[in-house]
Amino acid sequence: MKVSELVALLQLTVYGGAQGLEAPVRGGYASDLLSDVMGSAGAGQVWITLQTHKNTMAVASLKELAAIVLVKGFKPDADTLAQADAEGIALLGTDRDAFETAGRLYRLLGDRGLVG
């Protein structure tokens, strides 16, 4: 599955990093602690968080994440948007909370044999 498919299936908003929409999705990770994501997230995963600051993009780049999904209607800072475009990592959003977003992502990935 590509990030663009995830956007369509979960009806996500694309805030920035549109050049990353063709990245393959290999799983997901939900956390609001950057240190946790740095220590545990894997390449190709979609990161679900409510963190909107620029440091999220640095972590996403370091871990080679497929995309970031901001939850609960949170919007990215201007610096974060600029960094998403510079890094080419899709920065997405939803009004849903993290629990529902993670559940929907897990179900989609499971249906495609990518988890569980």
C-alpha positions in Angstrom: 0.0 0.0 0.0 1.2 3.5 -0.8 0.6 6.6 1.4 -1.7 8.0 -1.3 -4.0 4.9 -1.0 -4.0 5.4 2.8 -5.0 9.1 2.3 -8.0 8.1 0.1 -9.1 5.1 2.3 -8.9 7.0 5.6 -10.0 10.3 4.1 -6.9 12.1 5.4 -6.0 15.7 4.7 -2.6 16.3 3.0 -0.9 19.2 4.7 2.6 18.9 3.1 5.3 16.6 1.8 3.1 15.7 -1.2 6.1 14.2 -3.0 6.1 11.5 -0.3 2.6 10.2 -1.2 4.0 7.4 -3.3 6.1 6.0 -0.4 5.2 2.4 0.5 3.5 1.8 3.9 4.9 -1.1 5.9 3.2 -0.6 9.2 2.2 2.0 11.8 3.3 3.4 15.1 1.3 5.6 17.5 3.1 7.7 20.1 3.5 11.3 21.2 7.0 10.9 22.7 9.7 11.6 20.1 12.2 9.5 22.1 9.8 6.5 21.9 9.4 6.9 18.1 13.2 7.2 17.7 13.7 4.0 19.7 10.9 1.9 18.4 9.4 3.0 15.1 10.5 1.3 11.9 11.3 2.4 8.4 8.2 2.7 6.2 5.8 3.0 9.1 3.1 5.7 9.4 3.5 7.7 12.7 0.2 8.7 14.4 0.7 11.6 16.8 -0.7 14.9 18.0 2.7 16.6 18.0 2.8 19.4 15.4 6.3 20.9 15.8 9.3 20.8 13.5 11.1 18.1 15.5 8.6 15.5 14.4 9.9 15.9 10.8 13.5 15.3 12.0 12.5 12.1 13.7 10.4 11.0 10.7 13.4 11.6 8.4 15.9 9.8 10.8 13.6 6.8 11.0 12.7 6.8 7.3 9.0 6.9 8.1 6.4 6.8 5.3 4.2 9.6 6.7 3.0 11.4 9.8 -0.7 11.6 10.7 -1.8 14.4 13.0 -4.9 13.5 15.0 -7.8 15.3 16.7 -7.8 18.1 14.1 -4.3 19.3 15.1 -2.6 21.4 12.4 1.1 21.6 11.7 3.2 24.7 12.5 4.5 26.6 9.5 8.1 25.4 10.1 6.8 21.8 10.2 5.1 22.2 6.9 8.2 23.6 5.3 10.3 20.7 6.7 7.7 18.2 5.4 8.2 19.6 1.9 12.0 19.7 2.2 12.2 16.1 3.5 9.5 14.8 1.1 7.6 13.1 3.9 3.8 13.2 3.7 2.3 15.2 6.6 -1.3 14.2 6.9 -4.2 15.0 9.3 -7.6 13.8 10.6 -10.2 14.9 13.0 -10.3 11.4 14.5 -8.5 10.6 17.7 -5.3 8.4 17.8 -7.2 5.3 19.0 -9.6 5.3 16.1 -7.0 6.3 13.6 -4.6 3.5 14.7 -7.5 1.0 14.6 -8.4 1.9 11.1 -4.8 1.8 9.9 -4.3 -1.6 11.6 -7.4 -3.0 9.9 -6.4 -1.7 6.5 -2.8 -3.1 6.8 -4.1 -6.4 8.1 -6.5 -6.7 5.2 -3.4 -6.5 2.9 -1.3 -8.9 5.0 1.0 -6.2 6.3 0.3 -6.8 10.0 -0.9 -9.6 12.3 
